[in-house]
Amino acid sequence: MARQPMLKFVDIGRDMPTKRPADERRRDFNEIYAEFSDEKAAEQASRCSQCGVPYCQSHCPLSNNIPDWLRMTAMGRLREAYEISQATNTFPEICGRICPQDRLCEGNCVIEQAGHGTVTIGAVEKYITDTAWEQGWVEDIAPIAEREESVGIIGAGPAGLAAADALRRAGVQVTLYDRHDRAGGLLTYGIPGFKLDKSVVMRRIGQLERSGVKFVLNCNVGEDITFQELRGRHDAVLIATGVYKSRDLGGPGAGARGIVRAIDYLTASNRVNFGDTVEEYENGTLNAKGKKVVVIGGGDTAMDCVRTAIRQGATSVKCLYRRDRKNMPGSQREVANAEEEGVEFVWLAAPKGFAGDPVTGVLVQRMRLGRPDSSGRQSPEPIEGSDYVEEADLVIKALGFEPENLPEAWQEPDLPVTRWGTVNAEFDTGATMLADVFAAGDIVRGASLVVWAIKDGRDAAGAILRKFDSARRVAAE
């Protein structure tokens, strides 16, 4: 009888890939985690309990078949593990790097609840697909048959790329339109290289290009091409623009020089790491070198900003958040990494205004937690007489993102939007009230996770294909 390859969580402890020392990693933008060895990946995968109700899978937005690909990894059947992983996730090596596993799959692992430490699902997921690329198992898309229908996708971020992949596999002619000079959206310009090396993103984009997906870059819909022209050019249009409008801060001095948006700051840093010349980085506007930096916000974007500032050579980096550590929305793993690298977190602190122009400080009001709000988190309340000034040469606003006004920008008043400005689309299909117009990702659900954008893109692609197939059946009758 073959030896049981699983259920070893009692004898084998949880272990993560080796993490580079903080003093070393704060000097560059390289990824901070090493790759698992074959033996270590198999060992960690073997800790899975193969439970009858896999909460890891049910708490994954893509419903990834995690227990099965863990079992295949433990048995050394890596190609099968990759095929299972790829079946439900368009970009498993990206999700393995940037998903907040502590809030999703790993956070709901059964053996974690039993006190044995969660299976390192994300690290194994990354290892499987990185190995697949190295071994040549990741093949370019080769549809069984080409189709005449074409789809125009506005936005080459994770939702748009995932939809393009699914549509191209079905033989559909796909064109992606994006405002930037490189595809990838926030994968390319929003997430720093120490979390997601850009070669990983470019490799997937190259696969799509070789597979026949067309990219039209530096293209602003509403300026370089109209929305109506796109609809006339394609049999269906998918809106996957994401949300890029930054939430703003008011208060005295909010317009001072030296107060910048997180998206501008991160984009400039990523461009520089691509080798681009960025004037606002060169002149110091979007460069933290030699500065006292204050980042306002508690989400993953704020974590990206503080860790980027450390690497740029800031003299100090502080993160202000109006709630406590327990109630912050960002990944606790990212907070720990930031603290190791020298970031100081100032909990229960909210900005009231700014001093100087250029900025010299943030007027901070201390907070306490009161009653829970509609989300279940305790609401922050100001403590009277607790104000103080936090010195700063550069203030980065990382308060989240909202949708742009697409009906106005695209001169398309009939485009249906919600009261929040997101595109009003069906939850499961992405279909809108406009004929043959679909929407997916953050522009529908609001600022969210990359894994949700991938799911939405895949779901919308499936709905578009069903619509095409239905039209073909009607035409044949």
N, C-alpha and C positions, 0 to 999 in steps of 0.2 A: 504494500500500500504506500502511495506517495506521502511524503512528509507534509503535514499541514503547514502551508506557507504563511498563514495569517494568524491573527489573534495573539500577537506577541507583545501587546502593550504592557503586560504585567512584568515581563522580563527585560524589555528594552525601553529606555526612557526617551522622551521627546528630544530631538536634536535638530537644530537649524543648520543650514550651510554656514561655513566660516564667514564671519563678518570682519571686514578690514578694520584695523584700529582707528579710533576716532581721529587721532592726530594725523594719521595718514590720509584718510578719506576726505577730511575737511580742506585738503589742498588741491583737490581735483574734482571733476564731474563724472568720474567713472562710477559704475554700479558698485554698491557697497557689499553685496553678497557674492561669494564665490559659488561655483556650480557644485552640486552634489557629485561625488564619485558614484560609479555604478553600484558598488557595494553598499554605500551609505543610502542611496536612493531606495534600493531594494529593502534594506533594513528598516528604514522609516516607513515605507509603504506597508511592510508586514505588520505594523502595529495596528492597522485598521481592524476593527472588530467585526466587519461585515454584518452589521446589525440589520435586523429584519425591516426596520423603518429607518432608512438613511436620512437623518435630519440634515446632514451636510448637503445632500442633493436637493432636498425640498427647500432649503434656504439659499440655494444658488439661483439667481435670476434665470440662468440658462438651463436649469435642471440637469447640469452635467452629471454623467453616470460615474461619479467619483469612486464608489466602492469597486466597480469593475476595473477601472484603469489602475487603481491602487493594487488590486490583486494581480493584474498582468505585470505590473512593474516588479512586485515582490517575486514573481516567478521568472523574471528575466525576459518576458515576452514583450519587449518594448515597442515593437512595431504594432502589435495589436493594441497596446495601451495607447499609442498615438492615434490609431484609427478610431478608437472609442472616444477619445478626447476631442478629436477634430469633428466627429459626427454632430456634436451639439454646440461647439464653440468655434467660431471663425478664426479667432486669434488667441489660442490658449497660452502661448508663450508671453503675450502681453498681459493677459489677466493674471497669470502666475506671478508677474512682477508687480502689478499696481493695484489689484483688487484688495480691498480691506478685508482680508480673510478673517481677521479677528472679529468682524461684525457679521460675517456671512457664514461660509462653510465651516471654517475652523471654530468659530464662536459657538456653533451648534453641534459640534462633534460629541457623540455619546460618551466616549471614554474621557473626554474633558469634563463632562458633568460628573463622572465617577471618580474624578481626582487623579487621573493618570496622565494628564497633559494631552492636548489635542494632537491628532496626526498633522504633520506639516504638509498639508494638502497643496498650498500654493507653491512651495519650493519643488515638490515632486512634479506638479503640473508644468512648471517652467523647465525642469530637467527633461521631461519626456519630449517636449516639442523642440527644445534646443538640440537634443540628440537626433530627432527626426531630420532637422535641417542638416546637421553634420553628416548623417548617413545617406542623404539624398532621397529620403522617403517623402518629402514634401514636393509634390509635383505641380507643374503649371496646370491650370484648368484647361481641360480638353473636352468640350461638350460632345455628347454623342451625335447631336445634330444641331445645326444652326437654325435659328428662328429669325423671321423678318422683323418682329416687333422690336422697337427700341425704347429705352427708358433714359430720361435725363435726370440725373441726381444732383441737386444743389447742395453742396457741402461734402467735402472729402474727409470728414472726421470719422470716428468709429462707426456711427450708424450708417453713413453713406457708404463706407468701405465694406461693411458687412453685407449690406443690401446688394452692392455691386458684385461681390463674390457669389452670393446665392443666385442672382439673376444670370450671371455669366455661365455658371455651371449648368443652367437650363438652356443655354444657347442664345439668350437674349442679347441684343446689341446695347451696350451700356456706355454712356458718356457721363463723366463726373465733372462738374463745374465748381471751382473753388476760388475764393478771393485772394488766397495767398500764392506765393511762388513755389511752395512745396505742398504736396498733399499730406494728409494726416490730421489736420485740425489741431486740437489740444494735445493729441499724442505727439505731434511734432513740435509745436511751439508753446504748449502750456505746461507739460510735465517735464521736469528737469532730467538730464541724462543720468544722474546718480540713481534715479528710480527706474528709468526706462531708456536704455541706450538707443540712440537714434538709428543706429544701423539695423536694429530689430524692426523698427517701423518701416524704414526704407526698403528692407528686404521684402516685406509683405506687399508694399506698393509696387515694387519691381515685378513680383509674381503676377499681380493683376494686370500690369502693363503688358507683360509677355503673353498673357492669356487673352488679350484683345480688348481690355477695358481702355477707353480713351479718357485722357485727362486734359481738361481745358483750364489752365491755371491763370492767375492774375485776372480773373474774370469776376467782376462785380455785377450781379443781377440787378437790373434797374438802372445801370449805367452803361456797361459794355454790351449787354444784351437784355432785352425786356423779358418779363415773365411770360407774356403772350407769345413772343417768338419761340421761347422754349416749348411751350405747350403745342405750338404748331409744328415744331421740329420733331417731337417725340410722341409715341403712342401713350406714354404715361410719364408723369413727372413726380419725383419724390423729393420733398423738402426735408433736408437733414442738415440744416445750417448750424445747429447748436444754439447756445445762448451766450452772447458776448458783451452785452451791455452791463457794465459794472454797477453794482449798488453803490450809492454815494454817501458821503458823510457831510452833515451840516455843521453849524457852530461857528463861532468867531474864528477867522483866519483860515477857513477851510480851503480857500483858493490860493494859498501861499505856494510859492515855488518850493520844490522839495517834497511835496505831497503827491504821490503818483499812484496809478492804478496797478493792481497786481498783474493783470493781463499784459500791460505794456512792459512791466518790469521783467516778467518771465519770458515773454517773447524776445525781448532784446538779448537776454542772457542766452537763450537757446540759439538765436541767430549767430551770436558771437562764437558759440561752440561749434557751429557749422562752418565757421571760417568767414562769415560775412562781416563787412564793416558796417557798424551801426553808429551813426553820428551821436545819438543821445547817450550811448554807452561811452563813447570816446570822450564826450565833453562832461561826463560825470552825472548827467541828469538821471540815468537809469543804471548807475554803477555804485555799489555800496563800498567800494574800496576806501579805507581810511575814515569811515563815517560811523556815527552812532545811529543805528537803525532801529526803528520801532515799527512792527507789523501789527495791524489791527485786524483781528478775526481769529476764529478758532477751528476752521475747517481744513481740509486737505490742501487747499490752495495756500492758506496761511503757512502751513508746514513747508510747502515747496518754497515759499518766499524766504522764510527764516533760514532754511538750510542753504539756499542759494546765496544769501547775503554773507553767511559764514565763509563760503568758498570764494567769494569775491574779495575777501579781506577786510570786512567790517571790523571796527575796533570793538564794538559791542552790538549784540542783537537781542532785542526784547520783544516778546509777543504779548499783547494785551488782549485779554478775553473777559467778557463781562460776567460769565458764569465760572464755575469751578472746574477742576480737571475732570471730575466724574461726568459732568454734563456737557462737555465739549463735543462737537460733531465729528472732529477729525479722528483719524486712526490713532489709537494709543501706542501702537508700534512706531508710528512716525514721530509722535511726541517724545518717546524714549530715545529714538535715534537723534532727534534734534538736541535733546538735553545732553547726550553724550558728546555731541559736537560743539557744545558751548553756548547754546541758546538758553536764555533765561525767560521763563514764563511768569507773567504777572497775572494771577487769577483774580476774578471779581474786580475787574478794573475796566471802566468805560471812558472813551474820550468825550470831553465836553467842548473842546476848542483847541486852537493851536496858537503858539507864540512865534513871532518873528516872520519875516519875509525877505530872504529864504527862511524856511522853518527852523526854529531853534529848540522847540519843545512841544510836547503834547500836554494839554491840561487834562488831568485824569481825575475821575471821581470814583472813589471806592464804592463797591456794591455789596449787597448781601442777598441771599436767596430767600424769596418769599413763597407764596403758594404756587402750585403747579399751574401751567398755562394749558392751552388746548392740546398741545403735543405731549403733555404729561411731565414735562420738565419744569422745575421750579423757576419762576420768573425772577429776574434780577431787579432789585430795588436799590435806589441810591441811598447812601449813608450821608446825611447832611453834615457839612463841615469837614469832610474828609478829603477835599480836593488837594492835589499837589501837581507839580510839573515834572514830567519825564523828559529828560534831555533827548534831543533827536536832531540829526542833520538830514535824515531821509526817513520819511514816513510812507509806508506802503499800505494801501487800503485793500484788504482781502476779505470783503464782506459778502462775497457771492455774486452771482450773475443773474441777469434778467433778459428776457427776449427783446430784440430790437423791434421796432414798429414795421413789420414786413409789409402790410398793406400800403403804408405810405411810401416806404423805400422802393417798393416794386410797382407803384402806381396801379395796385390791384385791390380796389376797395371791396371786391366780393370775396377775397380770401377770408375765410371764417377764423376768427380768433376769440379766445376766451377773455374774461375780464382781467386776467393776468398778462395778456398779450401773447400767450402761447397759441399755436395753431390748434384749432378745434378739430380733432380727428377721432375716429373710432378707436377704442382702446386696443382691440386685438388685431385690427387690420391696418390702421393708419389712414384709412380712407377719409377724405374730407367731402364737404358738400359740393365742391367743384368737380366736374366730371374728369376722371382719370388723373386726379391730383391726390397724392398721398403725402403723409408726413411721418417722421420717425425720430426718436431720440429726444434730446433735451428740449428741442423746440416744441415738443408735445407735452412732455412730462415735467418740464422745468429742469433746472440744473441738477444733475444726478450723476451716477457712476457710469464709467465706461462699459461695464458689463451689461447694464440696462440698455445702453445705446446699441450694443451689439445685438441684444435680444430684439429690440424694436426694429432694427434694420432687417434682421432675418425675417421677422413676422411680416413686415411690410412687403418684402420681396415675395413671400409666399402668397400674400393677398393679390399682388399685382399679377403673378403667374396664374392664379385661379381666375382672375378677370380675363386675362388673355385667352385661356383655355375655354372659358365660357363663351367668349365672342367667337372663337373658332367653331365651336359646336353649333352655335346659332347660324353662322354663315354656311355651314355644311348642310343644314336641314332644308 
